[in-house]
Amino acid sequence: MNLGDLALSYVRTLVPIGVGFLVSWAALAGVNVDESQQTMLISLLTSVITGAYYVVVRWAETRWPKIGWLLGSPKVPVYNPPTEG
């Protein structure tokens, strides 16, 4: 994996996390709970939404490659097996 693919993998990992957080935060914006419960709910929803978003977009990307933009880039990083040394 070269430096460009490494940076690309970071982008395609961080974008779904950001989407998951923003959707969770927006979904709970009108909910009146104490701060510790809100933190727990945002954490839980972020995890679920991030995972679901990533899985759905990756699946859709196999059928429609341009959908990859929803992960930050339509280019998929190339992972090479490690070399022995």
Backbone as XML, in Angstrom:
<?xml version="1.0"?>
<chain id="A" units="angstrom">
  <residue number="1" name="MET">
    <atom name="N" x="0.853" y="-1.169" z="0.000"/>
    <atom name="CA" x="0.000" y="0.000" z="0.000"/>
    <atom name="C" x="0.898" y="1.231" z="0.000"/>
  </residue>
  <residue number="2" name="ASN">
    <atom name="N" x="0.656" y="2.109" z="-0.952"/>
    <atom name="CA" x="1.460" y="3.329" z="-0.993"/>
    <atom name="C" x="0.785" y="4.416" z="-0.151"/>
  </residue>
  <residue number="3" name="LEU">
    <atom name="N" x="1.463" y="5.559" z="-0.030"/>
    <atom name="CA" x="0.968" y="6.643" z="0.820"/>
    <atom name="C" x="-0.388" y="7.170" z="0.348"/>
  </residue>
  <residue number="4" name="GLY">
    <atom name="N" x="-0.604" y="7.232" z="-0.963"/>
    <atom name="CA" x="-1.893" y="7.691" z="-1.490"/>
    <atom name="C" x="-3.028" y="6.760" z="-1.103"/>
  </residue>
  <residue number="5" name="ASP">
    <atom name="N" x="-2.782" y="5.457" z="-1.178"/>
    <atom name="CA" x="-3.815" y="4.491" z="-0.789"/>
    <atom name="C" x="-4.076" y="4.540" z="0.716"/>
  </residue>
  <residue number="6" name="LEU">
    <atom name="N" x="-3.025" y="4.793" z="1.480"/>
    <atom name="CA" x="-3.196" y="4.893" z="2.931"/>
    <atom name="C" x="-4.073" y="6.099" z="3.277"/>
  </residue>
  <residue number="7" name="ALA">
    <atom name="N" x="-3.791" y="7.241" z="2.671"/>
    <atom name="CA" x="-4.604" y="8.437" z="2.902"/>
    <atom name="C" x="-6.041" y="8.204" z="2.436"/>
  </residue>
  <residue number="8" name="LEU">
    <atom name="N" x="-6.193" y="7.549" z="1.312"/>
    <atom name="CA" x="-7.523" y="7.238" z="0.785"/>
    <atom name="C" x="-8.294" y="6.341" z="1.750"/>
  </residue>
  <residue number="9" name="SER">
    <atom name="N" x="-7.620" y="5.365" z="2.339"/>
    <atom name="CA" x="-8.296" y="4.482" z="3.293"/>
    <atom name="C" x="-8.739" y="5.257" z="4.529"/>
  </residue>
  <residue number="10" name="TYR">
    <atom name="N" x="-7.940" y="6.252" z="4.954"/>
    <atom name="CA" x="-8.330" y="7.085" z="6.091"/>
    <atom name="C" x="-9.593" y="7.885" z="5.760"/>
  </residue>
  <residue number="11" name="VAL">
    <atom name="N" x="-9.610" y="8.493" z="4.585"/>
    <atom name="CA" x="-10.776" y="9.289" z="4.173"/>
    <atom name="C" x="-12.015" y="8.413" z="4.128"/>
  </residue>
  <residue number="12" name="ARG">
    <atom name="N" x="-11.902" y="7.233" z="3.519"/>
    <atom name="CA" x="-13.058" y="6.351" z="3.361"/>
    <atom name="C" x="-13.487" y="5.711" z="4.684"/>
  </residue>
  <residue number="13" name="THR">
    <atom name="N" x="-12.671" y="5.846" z="5.723"/>
    <atom name="CA" x="-13.051" y="5.403" z="7.059"/>
    <atom name="C" x="-13.672" y="6.551" z="7.851"/>
  </residue>
  <residue number="14" name="LEU">
    <atom name="N" x="-13.082" y="7.735" z="7.751"/>
    <atom name="CA" x="-13.525" y="8.869" z="8.554"/>
    <atom name="C" x="-14.833" y="9.493" z="8.063"/>
  </residue>
  <residue number="15" name="VAL">
    <atom name="N" x="-15.083" y="9.469" z="6.764"/>
    <atom name="CA" x="-16.325" y="10.059" z="6.240"/>
    <atom name="C" x="-17.559" y="9.358" z="6.829"/>
  </residue>
  <residue number="16" name="PRO">
    <atom name="N" x="-17.640" y="8.021" z="6.834"/>
    <atom name="CA" x="-18.821" y="7.385" z="7.442"/>
    <atom name="C" x="-18.962" y="7.697" z="8.938"/>
  </residue>
  <residue number="17" name="ILE">
    <atom name="N" x="-17.838" y="7.859" z="9.641"/>
    <atom name="CA" x="-17.912" y="8.208" z="11.063"/>
    <atom name="C" x="-18.531" y="9.591" z="11.221"/>
  </residue>
  <residue number="18" name="GLY">
    <atom name="N" x="-18.100" y="10.527" z="10.385"/>
    <atom name="CA" x="-18.673" y="11.870" z="10.424"/>
    <atom name="C" x="-20.149" y="11.871" z="10.090"/>
  </residue>
  <residue number="19" name="VAL">
    <atom name="N" x="-20.526" y="11.104" z="9.077"/>
    <atom name="CA" x="-21.945" y="11.001" z="8.699"/>
    <atom name="C" x="-22.746" y="10.404" z="9.854"/>
  </residue>
  <residue number="20" name="GLY">
    <atom name="N" x="-22.229" y="9.345" z="10.441"/>
    <atom name="CA" x="-22.925" y="8.708" z="11.561"/>
    <atom name="C" x="-23.120" y="9.654" z="12.725"/>
  </residue>
  <residue number="21" name="PHE">
    <atom name="N" x="-22.085" y="10.438" z="13.037"/>
    <atom name="CA" x="-22.203" y="11.389" z="14.141"/>
    <atom name="C" x="-23.218" y="12.481" z="13.829"/>
  </residue>
  <residue number="22" name="LEU">
    <atom name="N" x="-23.121" y="13.065" z="12.635"/>
    <atom name="CA" x="-24.032" y="14.157" z="12.277"/>
    <atom name="C" x="-25.492" y="13.709" z="12.256"/>
  </residue>
  <residue number="23" name="VAL">
    <atom name="N" x="-25.746" y="12.533" z="11.704"/>
    <atom name="CA" x="-27.126" y="12.021" z="11.660"/>
    <atom name="C" x="-27.616" y="11.733" z="13.081"/>
  </residue>
  <residue number="24" name="SER">
    <atom name="N" x="-26.767" y="11.163" z="13.917"/>
    <atom name="CA" x="-27.146" y="10.875" z="15.307"/>
    <atom name="C" x="-27.442" y="12.154" z="16.070"/>
  </residue>
  <residue number="25" name="TRP">
    <atom name="N" x="-26.566" y="13.120" z="15.932"/>
    <atom name="CA" x="-26.739" y="14.388" z="16.619"/>
    <atom name="C" x="-28.035" y="15.068" z="16.178"/>
  </residue>
  <residue number="26" name="ALA">
    <atom name="N" x="-28.291" y="15.076" z="14.873"/>
    <atom name="CA" x="-29.506" y="15.698" z="14.351"/>
    <atom name="C" x="-30.755" y="14.951" z="14.830"/>
  </residue>
  <residue number="27" name="ALA">
    <atom name="N" x="-30.673" y="13.640" z="14.871"/>
    <atom name="CA" x="-31.829" y="12.842" z="15.288"/>
    <atom name="C" x="-32.184" y="13.088" z="16.750"/>
  </residue>
  <residue number="28" name="LEU">
    <atom name="N" x="-31.185" y="13.408" z="17.563"/>
    <atom name="CA" x="-31.430" y="13.604" z="18.994"/>
    <atom name="C" x="-31.514" y="15.077" z="19.388"/>
  </residue>
  <residue number="29" name="ALA">
    <atom name="N" x="-31.511" y="15.970" z="18.421"/>
    <atom name="CA" x="-31.503" y="17.406" z="18.714"/>
    <atom name="C" x="-32.726" y="17.839" z="19.521"/>
  </residue>
  <residue number="30" name="GLY">
    <atom name="N" x="-33.865" y="17.265" z="19.281"/>
    <atom name="CA" x="-35.067" y="17.670" z="19.992"/>
    <atom name="C" x="-35.417" y="16.794" z="21.178"/>
  </residue>
  <residue number="31" name="VAL">
    <atom name="N" x="-34.582" y="15.815" z="21.490"/>
    <atom name="CA" x="-34.863" y="14.877" z="22.577"/>
    <atom name="C" x="-34.364" y="15.460" z="23.897"/>
  </residue>
  <residue number="32" name="ASN">
    <atom name="N" x="-35.229" y="15.508" z="24.894"/>
    <atom name="CA" x="-34.852" y="16.043" z="26.207"/>
    <atom name="C" x="-34.463" y="14.912" z="27.145"/>
  </residue>
  <residue number="33" name="VAL">
    <atom name="N" x="-33.170" y="14.710" z="27.292"/>
    <atom name="CA" x="-32.619" y="13.745" z="28.245"/>
    <atom name="C" x="-31.431" y="14.409" z="28.916"/>
  </residue>
  <residue number="34" name="ASP">
    <atom name="N" x="-30.994" y="13.850" z="30.040"/>
    <atom name="CA" x="-29.840" y="14.465" z="30.708"/>
    <atom name="C" x="-28.574" y="14.218" z="29.887"/>
  </residue>
  <residue number="35" name="GLU">
    <atom name="N" x="-27.528" y="14.939" z="30.212"/>
    <atom name="CA" x="-26.311" y="14.945" z="29.389"/>
    <atom name="C" x="-25.666" y="13.570" z="29.263"/>
  </residue>
  <residue number="36" name="SER">
    <atom name="N" x="-25.631" y="12.787" z="30.340"/>
    <atom name="CA" x="-24.999" y="11.462" z="30.262"/>
    <atom name="C" x="-25.804" y="10.527" z="29.354"/>
  </residue>
  <residue number="37" name="GLN">
    <atom name="N" x="-27.125" y="10.626" z="29.421"/>
    <atom name="CA" x="-27.956" y="9.798" z="28.539"/>
    <atom name="C" x="-27.807" y="10.243" z="27.091"/>
  </residue>
  <residue number="38" name="GLN">
    <atom name="N" x="-27.711" y="11.548" z="26.866"/>
    <atom name="CA" x="-27.536" y="12.050" z="25.506"/>
    <atom name="C" x="-26.211" y="11.572" z="24.930"/>
  </residue>
  <residue number="39" name="THR">
    <atom name="N" x="-25.149" y="11.606" z="25.732"/>
    <atom name="CA" x="-23.846" y="11.124" z="25.281"/>
    <atom name="C" x="-23.912" y="9.646" z="24.916"/>
  </residue>
  <residue number="40" name="MET">
    <atom name="N" x="-24.563" y="8.859" z="25.760"/>
    <atom name="CA" x="-24.698" y="7.428" z="25.494"/>
    <atom name="C" x="-25.523" y="7.172" z="24.242"/>
  </residue>
  <residue number="41" name="LEU">
    <atom name="N" x="-26.624" y="7.902" z="24.077"/>
    <atom name="CA" x="-27.472" y="7.721" z="22.898"/>
    <atom name="C" x="-26.750" y="8.125" z="21.618"/>
  </residue>
  <residue number="42" name="ILE">
    <atom name="N" x="-26.034" y="9.241" z="21.655"/>
    <atom name="CA" x="-25.282" y="9.670" z="20.466"/>
    <atom name="C" x="-24.212" y="8.643" z="20.130"/>
  </residue>
  <residue number="43" name="SER">
    <atom name="N" x="-23.519" y="8.119" z="21.145"/>
    <atom name="CA" x="-22.489" y="7.102" z="20.903"/>
    <atom name="C" x="-23.084" y="5.846" z="20.283"/>
  </residue>
  <residue number="44" name="LEU">
    <atom name="N" x="-24.194" y="5.388" z="20.840"/>
    <atom name="CA" x="-24.843" y="4.184" z="20.328"/>
    <atom name="C" x="-25.348" y="4.391" z="18.904"/>
  </residue>
  <residue number="45" name="LEU">
    <atom name="N" x="-26.075" y="5.483" z="18.680"/>
    <atom name="CA" x="-26.597" y="5.750" z="17.344"/>
    <atom name="C" x="-25.475" y="5.956" z="16.329"/>
  </residue>
  <residue number="46" name="THR">
    <atom name="N" x="-24.416" y="6.647" z="16.737"/>
    <atom name="CA" x="-23.288" y="6.865" z="15.822"/>
    <atom name="C" x="-22.698" y="5.539" z="15.386"/>
  </residue>
  <residue number="47" name="SER">
    <atom name="N" x="-22.517" y="4.619" z="16.311"/>
    <atom name="CA" x="-21.963" y="3.305" z="15.967"/>
    <atom name="C" x="-22.861" y="2.554" z="14.990"/>
  </residue>
  <residue number="48" name="VAL">
    <atom name="N" x="-24.141" y="2.522" z="15.285"/>
    <atom name="CA" x="-25.084" y="1.789" z="14.438"/>
    <atom name="C" x="-25.203" y="2.440" z="13.060"/>
  </residue>
  <residue number="49" name="ILE">
    <atom name="N" x="-25.367" y="3.752" z="13.033"/>
    <atom name="CA" x="-25.537" y="4.452" z="11.758"/>
    <atom name="C" x="-24.267" y="4.385" z="10.921"/>
  </residue>
  <residue number="50" name="THR">
    <atom name="N" x="-23.105" y="4.537" z="11.561"/>
    <atom name="CA" x="-21.835" y="4.457" z="10.833"/>
    <atom name="C" x="-21.680" y="3.085" z="10.179"/>
  </residue>
  <residue number="51" name="GLY">
    <atom name="N" x="-21.918" y="2.026" z="10.945"/>
    <atom name="CA" x="-21.797" y="0.677" z="10.398"/>
    <atom name="C" x="-22.769" y="0.422" z="9.267"/>
  </residue>
  <residue number="52" name="ALA">
    <atom name="N" x="-24.014" y="0.813" z="9.462"/>
    <atom name="CA" x="-25.027" y="0.603" z="8.426"/>
    <atom name="C" x="-24.709" y="1.427" z="7.180"/>
  </residue>
  <residue number="53" name="TYR">
    <atom name="N" x="-24.314" y="2.670" z="7.364"/>
    <atom name="CA" x="-23.975" y="3.547" z="6.234"/>
    <atom name="C" x="-22.832" y="2.946" z="5.415"/>
  </residue>
  <residue number="54" name="TYR">
    <atom name="N" x="-21.780" y="2.511" z="6.101"/>
    <atom name="CA" x="-20.622" y="1.950" z="5.402"/>
    <atom name="C" x="-21.003" y="0.690" z="4.626"/>
  </residue>
  <residue number="55" name="VAL">
    <atom name="N" x="-21.731" y="-0.204" z="5.257"/>
    <atom name="CA" x="-22.111" y="-1.464" z="4.603"/>
    <atom name="C" x="-22.994" y="-1.199" z="3.381"/>
  </residue>
  <residue number="56" name="VAL">
    <atom name="N" x="-23.970" y="-0.322" z="3.531"/>
    <atom name="CA" x="-24.885" y="-0.033" z="2.417"/>
    <atom name="C" x="-24.145" y="0.645" z="1.269"/>
  </residue>
  <residue number="57" name="VAL">
    <atom name="N" x="-23.300" y="1.621" z="1.573"/>
    <atom name="CA" x="-22.570" y="2.316" z="0.504"/>
    <atom name="C" x="-21.579" y="1.371" z="-0.174"/>
  </residue>
  <residue number="58" name="ARG">
    <atom name="N" x="-20.876" y="0.541" z="0.575"/>
    <atom name="CA" x="-19.930" y="-0.410" z="-0.040"/>
    <atom name="C" x="-20.669" y="-1.398" z="-0.936"/>
  </residue>
  <residue number="59" name="TRP">
    <atom name="N" x="-21.844" y="-1.859" z="-0.484"/>
    <atom name="CA" x="-22.628" y="-2.766" z="-1.318"/>
    <atom name="C" x="-23.052" y="-2.055" z="-2.599"/>
  </residue>
  <residue number="60" name="ALA">
    <atom name="N" x="-23.590" y="-0.846" z="-2.462"/>
    <atom name="CA" x="-24.043" y="-0.094" z="-3.637"/>
    <atom name="C" x="-22.874" y="0.211" z="-4.572"/>
  </residue>
  <residue number="61" name="GLU">
    <atom name="N" x="-21.697" y="0.428" z="-4.005"/>
    <atom name="CA" x="-20.510" y="0.729" z="-4.802"/>
    <atom name="C" x="-20.110" y="-0.437" z="-5.702"/>
  </residue>
  <residue number="62" name="THR">
    <atom name="N" x="-20.414" y="-1.649" z="-5.300"/>
    <atom name="CA" x="-20.099" y="-2.806" z="-6.150"/>
    <atom name="C" x="-20.964" y="-2.816" z="-7.404"/>
  </residue>
  <residue number="63" name="ARG">
    <atom name="N" x="-22.145" y="-2.215" z="-7.321"/>
    <atom name="CA" x="-23.048" y="-2.146" z="-8.476"/>
    <atom name="C" x="-22.884" y="-0.855" z="-9.255"/>
  </residue>
  <residue number="64" name="TRP">
    <atom name="N" x="-22.680" y="0.250" z="-8.541"/>
    <atom name="CA" x="-22.550" y="1.577" z="-9.149"/>
    <atom name="C" x="-21.305" y="2.244" z="-8.565"/>
  </residue>
  <residue number="65" name="PRO">
    <atom name="N" x="-20.152" y="2.081" z="-9.198"/>
    <atom name="CA" x="-18.877" y="2.558" z="-8.639"/>
    <atom name="C" x="-18.852" y="4.041" z="-8.248"/>
  </residue>
  <residue number="66" name="LYS">
    <atom name="N" x="-19.591" y="4.884" z="-8.939"/>
    <atom name="CA" x="-19.558" y="6.315" z="-8.597"/>
    <atom name="C" x="-20.187" y="6.613" z="-7.236"/>
  </residue>
  <residue number="67" name="ILE">
    <atom name="N" x="-20.938" y="5.677" z="-6.695"/>
    <atom name="CA" x="-21.522" y="5.837" z="-5.362"/>
    <atom name="C" x="-20.414" y="5.971" z="-4.312"/>
  </residue>
  <residue number="68" name="GLY">
    <atom name="N" x="-19.213" y="5.550" z="-4.646"/>
    <atom name="CA" x="-18.081" y="5.658" z="-3.728"/>
    <atom name="C" x="-17.846" y="7.067" z="-3.222"/>
  </residue>
  <residue number="69" name="TRP">
    <atom name="N" x="-18.344" y="8.075" z="-3.939"/>
    <atom name="CA" x="-18.217" y="9.452" z="-3.459"/>
    <atom name="C" x="-18.867" y="9.630" z="-2.091"/>
  </residue>
  <residue number="70" name="LEU">
    <atom name="N" x="-19.840" y="8.797" z="-1.767"/>
    <atom name="CA" x="-20.480" y="8.884" z="-0.459"/>
    <atom name="C" x="-19.541" y="8.454" z="0.667"/>
  </residue>
  <residue number="71" name="LEU">
    <atom name="N" x="-18.411" y="7.863" z="0.305"/>
    <atom name="CA" x="-17.375" y="7.523" z="1.279"/>
    <atom name="C" x="-16.203" y="8.498" z="1.207"/>
  </residue>
  <residue number="72" name="GLY">
    <atom name="N" x="-16.349" y="9.524" z="0.391"/>
    <atom name="CA" x="-15.297" y="10.522" z="0.278"/>
    <atom name="C" x="-14.503" y="10.436" z="-1.005"/>
  </residue>
  <residue number="73" name="SER">
    <atom name="N" x="-14.533" y="9.297" z="-1.670"/>
    <atom name="CA" x="-13.817" y="9.104" z="-2.931"/>
    <atom name="C" x="-14.324" y="7.837" z="-3.613"/>
  </residue>
  <residue number="74" name="PRO">
    <atom name="N" x="-14.499" y="7.880" z="-4.943"/>
    <atom name="CA" x="-14.942" y="6.666" z="-5.635"/>
    <atom name="C" x="-13.803" y="5.669" z="-5.850"/>
  </residue>
  <residue number="75" name="LYS">
    <atom name="N" x="-12.569" y="6.099" z="-5.607"/>
    <atom name="CA" x="-11.427" y="5.201" z="-5.791"/>
    <atom name="C" x="-11.273" y="4.311" z="-4.560"/>
  </residue>
  <residue number="76" name="VAL">
    <atom name="N" x="-11.116" y="3.028" z="-4.788"/>
    <atom name="CA" x="-10.938" y="2.063" z="-3.698"/>
    <atom name="C" x="-9.441" y="1.857" z="-3.482"/>
  </residue>
  <residue number="77" name="PRO">
    <atom name="N" x="-8.955" y="1.920" z="-2.235"/>
    <atom name="CA" x="-7.538" y="1.697" z="-2.001"/>
    <atom name="C" x="-7.127" y="0.275" z="-2.380"/>
  </residue>
  <residue number="78" name="VAL">
    <atom name="N" x="-5.877" y="0.134" z="-2.797"/>
    <atom name="CA" x="-5.339" y="-1.165" z="-3.166"/>
    <atom name="C" x="-4.530" y="-1.691" z="-1.987"/>
  </residue>
  <residue number="79" name="TYR">
    <atom name="N" x="-4.901" y="-2.857" z="-1.515"/>
    <atom name="CA" x="-4.200" y="-3.488" z="-0.402"/>
    <atom name="C" x="-3.348" y="-4.630" z="-0.922"/>
  </residue>
  <residue number="80" name="ASN">
    <atom name="N" x="-2.043" y="-4.539" z="-0.740"/>
    <atom name="CA" x="-1.124" y="-5.583" z="-1.170"/>
    <atom name="C" x="-0.746" y="-6.441" z="0.028"/>
  </residue>
  <residue number="81" name="PRO">
    <atom name="N" x="-0.534" y="-7.736" z="-0.193"/>
    <atom name="CA" x="-0.110" y="-8.587" z="0.925"/>
    <atom name="C" x="1.259" y="-8.131" z="1.419"/>
  </residue>
  <residue number="82" name="PRO">
    <atom name="N" x="1.516" y="-8.258" z="2.715"/>
    <atom name="CA" x="2.817" y="-7.843" z="3.256"/>
    <atom name="C" x="3.957" y="-8.695" z="2.686"/>
  </residue>
  <residue number="83" name="THR">
    <atom name="N" x="5.094" y="-8.081" z="2.520"/>
    <atom name="CA" x="6.260" y="-8.819" z="2.046"/>
    <atom name="C" x="7.043" y="-9.337" z="3.244"/>
  </residue>
  <residue number="84" name="GLU">
    <atom name="N" x="7.637" y="-10.488" z="3.063"/>
    <atom name="CA" x="8.442" y="-11.057" z="4.162"/>
    <atom name="C" x="9.802" y="-10.376" z="4.148"/>
  </residue>
  <residue number="85" name="GLY">
    <atom name="N" x="10.305" y="-10.123" z="5.303"/>
    <atom name="CA" x="11.596" y="-9.464" z="5.312"/>
    <atom name="C" x="12.166" y="-9.410" z="6.607"/>
  </residue>
</chain>
